[in-house]
Amino acid sequence: MLKQRGRILKGIGGFYYVETEKALIECKARGAFRKDNLTLQVGDFVETEYDESTNKGVIDEIFDRKNSLIRPPISNIDKLYIVTSTYLPEPNTLNIDKLTALCVYKNIEPILVVSKTDVKKADELIENYKKAGITVFETNKFDKSAAEKIGQSLNGYTCAFAGNSGVGKSTLINMIEPNLKLQTGEVSLKLSRGRHTTRHVELFKINGGYIADTPGFSSLDFESGVNILKDELIYCFPDLLKYADNCRFKDCAHINEKDCSLKEAVLNGDVVESRYLSYKELYKEAEKIKVWDIKGQK
């Protein structure tokens, strides 16, 4: 039996496919993981023990994670590409801002990808997020250069794509790497949303890094998906944080208090209003969260 370190690229039906320097190994998890209530995720760095003649074995150990997401279940992500379309479905800034806040909280770089710009323009949306300090790409099915630029930005990183069904995640990934040939789905005109085509999380090797296609990853429920305490939320909005230091009250929540420097910055146009409105909405959700809810979530 040979011991090798590797990374989980896919997990289906209790089997995990681990890339090592020597081969792709089909593994099962040791029973001790279940005993210790540990769940393996795609993206985990692990140690395997396997038979070289069959390339089958077991996972003995999980190494420390940089970060971990619950939905989709994936770990050690460097960049999250948040894909939103200009039309069918329309962009939802609250959903986008939930995801950017999660990224900051989890030490992931958020990147916004605005698709279907050939159908409808979204200049204001694009400028707002650039103003917030977020990298933005514009894409459409006729422009291969945008996909090439996104592909170049993947170099050396582990990246995931998020967005509502129908925004074009799989289409975009296919443009970046046509050999993947991921299944795509049409948007239902009645429901204004796409049919789910991705059934499991999987990492694909590309441009010296990895890219993940993920099923049904759109907005996040802060009460069950990710728990950020209300006092930590402002730190997940770096574009708001820099205007929040000169408030009259040191414990200012930037909601209803007087002499709030952040609210003044919004009125002056220094802060994008939709970002502030998202902060207020997420703060309401964060007020319901208790300290013990966040135990062990990072």
C-alpha positions as semicolon CSV with decimal commas, in nm:
position;residue;x (nm);y (nm);z (nm)
1;M;0,000;0,000;0,000
2;L;0,127;0,348;-0,091
3;K;0,066;0,667;0,106
4;Q;0,020;0,988;-0,097
5;R;-0,108;1,338;-0,031
6;G;-0,363;1,472;-0,272
7;R;-0,676;1,676;-0,323
8;I;-1,040;1,570;-0,354
9;L;-1,171;1,667;-0,698
10;K;-1,510;1,496;-0,680
11;G;-1,729;1,305;-0,438
12;I;-2,020;1,084;-0,546
13;G;-2,209;0,815;-0,356
14;G;-1,957;0,782;-0,077
15;F;-1,658;0,762;-0,314
16;Y;-1,400;1,040;-0,335
17;Y;-1,171;1,094;-0,631
18;V;-0,835;1,224;-0,511
19;E;-0,570;1,372;-0,738
20;T;-0,216;1,284;-0,630
21;E;0,120;1,329;-0,800
22;K;0,102;0,973;-0,928
23;A;-0,262;0,911;-1,020
24;L;-0,631;0,981;-0,964
25;I;-0,732;0,758;-0,674
26;E;-1,082;0,630;-0,596
27;C;-1,116;0,640;-0,218
28;K;-1,353;0,575;0,066
29;A;-1,326;0,759;0,397
30;R;-1,203;0,588;0,711
31;G;-1,480;0,512;0,958
32;A;-1,308;0,739;1,208
33;F;-1,429;1,042;1,014
34;R;-1,790;0,947;1,079
35;K;-1,708;0,878;1,442
36;D;-1,551;1,223;1,480
37;N;-1,837;1,386;1,284
38;L;-1,601;1,506;1,010
39;T;-1,736;1,556;0,659
40;L;-1,505;1,540;0,360
41;Q;-1,548;1,811;0,096
42;V;-1,440;1,868;-0,259
43;G;-1,128;2,083;-0,238
44;D;-0,994;1,917;0,077
45;F;-0,625;1,833;0,093
46;V;-0,597;1,480;0,228
47;E;-0,362;1,186;0,279
48;T;-0,453;0,861;0,107
49;E;-0,343;0,502;0,138
50;Y;-0,405;0,299;-0,176
51;D;-0,316;-0,002;-0,387
52;E;-0,104;0,102;-0,687
53;S;-0,232;-0,189;-0,896
54;T;-0,596;-0,074;-0,873
55;N;-0,562;0,296;-0,777
56;K;-0,818;0,236;-0,504
57;G;-0,780;0,310;-0,136
58;V;-0,890;0,509;0,166
59;I;-0,854;0,863;0,297
60;D;-0,668;0,864;0,627
61;E;-0,638;1,232;0,712
62;I;-0,781;1,578;0,629
63;F;-0,540;1,870;0,645
64;D;-0,635;2,214;0,776
65;R;-0,866;2,416;0,553
66;K;-0,819;2,777;0,444
67;N;-1,197;2,807;0,437
68;S;-1,505;2,596;0,393
69;L;-1,849;2,662;0,245
70;I;-2,169;2,485;0,343
71;R;-2,363;2,544;0,022
72;P;-2,207;2,423;-0,198
73;P;-1,991;2,192;0,017
74;I;-1,645;2,294;-0,100
75;S;-1,323;2,401;0,071
76;N;-1,000;2,593;0,014
77;I;-1,140;2,844;-0,235
78;D;-0,932;3,147;-0,342
79;K;-1,179;3,329;-0,566
80;L;-1,556;3,328;-0,605
81;Y;-1,693;3,447;-0,939
82;I;-2,045;3,576;-0,874
83;V;-2,233;3,548;-1,202
84;T;-2,540;3,763;-1,256
85;S;-2,728;3,821;-1,579
86;T;-2,874;4,145;-1,710
87;Y;-3,194;3,970;-1,818
88;L;-3,386;3,651;-1,732
89;P;-3,313;3,648;-1,445
90;E;-3,270;4,014;-1,356
91;P;-2,979;4,104;-1,123
92;N;-3,053;4,099;-0,751
93;T;-2,811;4,324;-0,561
94;L;-2,904;4,178;-0,220
95;N;-2,804;3,831;-0,336
96;I;-2,482;3,965;-0,483
97;D;-2,400;4,151;-0,163
98;K;-2,471;3,846;0,053
99;L;-2,214;3,659;-0,148
100;T;-1,953;3,937;-0,143
101;A;-1,995;3,962;0,236
102;L;-1,949;3,587;0,269
103;C;-1,634;3,606;0,058
104;V;-1,476;3,871;0,278
105;Y;-1,574;3,675;0,589
106;K;-1,425;3,354;0,448
107;N;-1,108;3,511;0,306
108;I;-1,215;3,462;-0,055
109;E;-1,176;3,726;-0,327
110;P;-1,520;3,818;-0,472
111;I;-1,536;3,885;-0,846
112;L;-1,855;3,992;-1,024
113;V;-1,934;3,857;-1,371
114;V;-2,221;4,031;-1,551
115;S;-2,354;3,807;-1,831
116;K;-2,593;3,861;-2,125
117;T;-2,471;4,218;-2,185
118;D;-2,558;4,162;-2,552
119;V;-2,926;4,139;-2,451
120;K;-2,941;4,426;-2,204
121;K;-2,691;4,677;-2,071
122;A;-2,607;4,707;-1,701
123;D;-2,372;5,007;-1,693
124;E;-2,494;5,138;-1,356
125;L;-2,464;4,797;-1,189
126;I;-2,113;4,750;-1,325
127;E;-1,996;5,097;-1,220
128;N;-2,147;5,056;-0,872
129;Y;-1,948;4,741;-0,802
130;K;-1,630;4,883;-0,948
131;K;-1,681;5,179;-0,713
132;A;-1,714;4,931;-0,427
133;G;-1,368;4,797;-0,513
134;I;-1,485;4,469;-0,667
135;T;-1,336;4,336;-0,991
136;V;-1,604;4,316;-1,262
137;F;-1,611;4,126;-1,592
138;E;-1,877;4,168;-1,864
139;T;-1,963;3,867;-2,078
140;N;-2,192;3,760;-2,358
141;K;-2,207;3,454;-2,581
142;F;-2,068;3,645;-2,879
143;D;-1,758;3,784;-2,705
144;K;-1,486;3,524;-2,647
145;S;-1,231;3,783;-2,529
146;A;-1,412;3,832;-2,194
147;A;-1,403;3,457;-2,126
148;E;-1,032;3,456;-2,212
149;K;-0,963;3,733;-1,960
150;I;-1,155;3,544;-1,691
151;G;-0,961;3,230;-1,781
152;Q;-0,633;3,415;-1,735
153;S;-0,746;3,540;-1,393
154;L;-0,793;3,175;-1,282
155;N;-0,421;3,104;-1,321
156;G;-0,286;2,927;-1,014
157;Y;-0,604;2,968;-0,806
158;T;-0,892;2,750;-0,691
159;C;-1,210;2,919;-0,803
160;A;-1,583;2,862;-0,775
161;F;-1,870;3,012;-0,971
162;A;-2,194;3,118;-0,805
163;G;-2,523;3,259;-0,930
164;N;-2,887;3,179;-0,990
165;S;-2,972;2,907;-1,237
166;G;-2,998;3,048;-1,587
167;V;-2,736;3,321;-1,551
168;G;-2,491;3,125;-1,763
169;K;-2,236;2,970;-1,526
170;S;-2,187;2,650;-1,725
171;T;-2,194;2,838;-2,056
172;L;-1,920;3,067;-1,932
173;I;-1,707;2,778;-1,805
174;N;-1,744;2,606;-2,143
175;M;-1,622;2,924;-2,314
176;I;-1,320;2,933;-2,083
177;E;-1,242;2,565;-2,141
178;P;-1,446;2,410;-2,429
179;N;-1,307;2,061;-2,360
180;L;-1,509;2,043;-2,037
181;K;-1,838;2,039;-2,232
182;L;-2,051;2,104;-1,923
183;Q;-2,422;2,059;-1,973
184;T;-2,616;2,385;-2,000
185;G;-2,986;2,454;-1,953
186;E;-3,227;2,694;-2,112
187;V;-3,413;2,954;-1,906
188;S;-3,781;2,889;-1,847
189;L;-3,975;3,192;-1,972
190;K;-4,258;3,111;-1,732
191;L;-4,038;3,091;-1,424
192;S;-3,759;3,327;-1,543
193;R;-3,502;3,087;-1,412
194;G;-3,293;2,805;-1,548
195;R;-3,321;2,434;-1,494
196;H;-3,050;2,293;-1,272
197;T;-2,797;2,113;-1,491
198;T;-2,507;2,061;-1,250
199;R;-2,568;1,769;-1,012
200;H;-2,254;1,757;-0,801
201;V;-1,959;1,973;-0,706
202;E;-1,645;1,897;-0,904
203;L;-1,305;2,062;-0,945
204;F;-1,158;2,078;-1,293
205;K;-0,791;2,148;-1,354
206;I;-0,741;2,451;-1,577
207;N;-0,477;2,718;-1,641
208;G;-0,255;2,598;-1,359
209;G;-0,542;2,614;-1,110
210;Y;-0,884;2,462;-1,048
211;I;-1,234;2,564;-1,140
212;A;-1,552;2,434;-0,974
213;D;-1,897;2,403;-1,119
214;T;-2,155;2,393;-0,842
215;P;-2,524;2,293;-0,827
216;G;-2,785;2,549;-0,729
217;F;-2,549;2,794;-0,560
218;S;-2,726;3,131;-0,552
219;S;-2,810;3,337;-0,245
220;L;-2,730;3,236;0,108
221;D;-2,954;3,220;0,412
222;F;-2,757;3,397;0,686
223;E;-2,949;3,216;0,957
224;S;-2,856;2,867;0,837
225;G;-2,599;2,907;0,560
226;V;-2,346;3,143;0,713
227;N;-2,369;3,314;1,048
228;I;-2,201;3,654;1,074
229;L;-2,258;3,839;1,398
230;K;-2,403;4,188;1,368
231;D;-2,089;4,350;1,509
232;E;-1,877;4,174;1,245
233;L;-2,098;4,251;0,946
234;I;-1,956;4,598;0,871
235;Y;-1,610;4,438;0,828
236;C;-1,756;4,231;0,544
237;F;-1,828;4,552;0,351
238;P;-1,483;4,713;0,309
239;D;-1,628;4,991;0,091
240;L;-1,862;5,089;0,378
241;L;-1,613;5,029;0,658
242;K;-1,380;5,311;0,558
243;Y;-1,661;5,563;0,613
244;A;-1,776;5,414;0,946
245;D;-1,495;5,533;1,174
246;N;-1,609;5,887;1,248
247;C;-1,954;5,820;1,390
248;R;-2,061;6,007;1,702
249;F;-2,118;5,681;1,889
250;K;-1,838;5,421;1,901
251;D;-2,089;5,135;1,901
252;C;-2,283;5,282;1,607
253;A;-2,467;5,014;1,408
254;H;-2,506;5,257;1,115
255;I;-2,880;5,195;1,103
256;N;-3,085;5,453;1,300
257;E;-2,821;5,639;1,503
258;K;-2,765;6,014;1,482
259;D;-2,442;6,163;1,345
260;C;-2,351;5,845;1,157
261;S;-2,061;5,908;0,920
262;L;-2,158;5,611;0,701
263;K;-2,511;5,739;0,644
264;E;-2,364;6,080;0,563
265;A;-2,132;5,916;0,307
266;V;-2,435;5,752;0,143
267;L;-2,615;6,088;0,120
268;N;-2,301;6,246;-0,029
269;G;-2,276;5,974;-0,293
270;D;-1,946;5,839;-0,161
271;V;-2,105;5,500;-0,091
272;V;-2,326;5,307;-0,334
273;E;-2,676;5,324;-0,187
274;S;-2,773;4,968;-0,285
275;R;-2,470;4,836;-0,095
276;Y;-2,577;5,025;0,217
277;L;-2,937;4,901;0,181
278;S;-2,804;4,545;0,158
279;Y;-2,599;4,603;0,473
280;K;-2,913;4,720;0,656
281;E;-3,110;4,417;0,541
282;L;-2,836;4,174;0,640
283;Y;-2,795;4,349;0,975
284;K;-3,160;4,269;1,052
285;E;-3,087;3,903;0,984
286;A;-2,762;3,916;1,183
287;E;-2,947;4,049;1,490
288;K;-3,119;3,709;1,518
289;I;-2,789;3,520;1,534
290;K;-2,641;3,406;1,864
291;V;-2,271;3,362;1,939
292;W;-2,305;2,983;1,967
293;D;-2,451;2,969;1,614
294;I;-2,112;3,048;1,462
295;K;-1,912;2,787;1,655
296;G;-1,692;2,590;1,419
297;Q;-1,833;2,735;1,096
298;K;-1,507;2,876;0,953
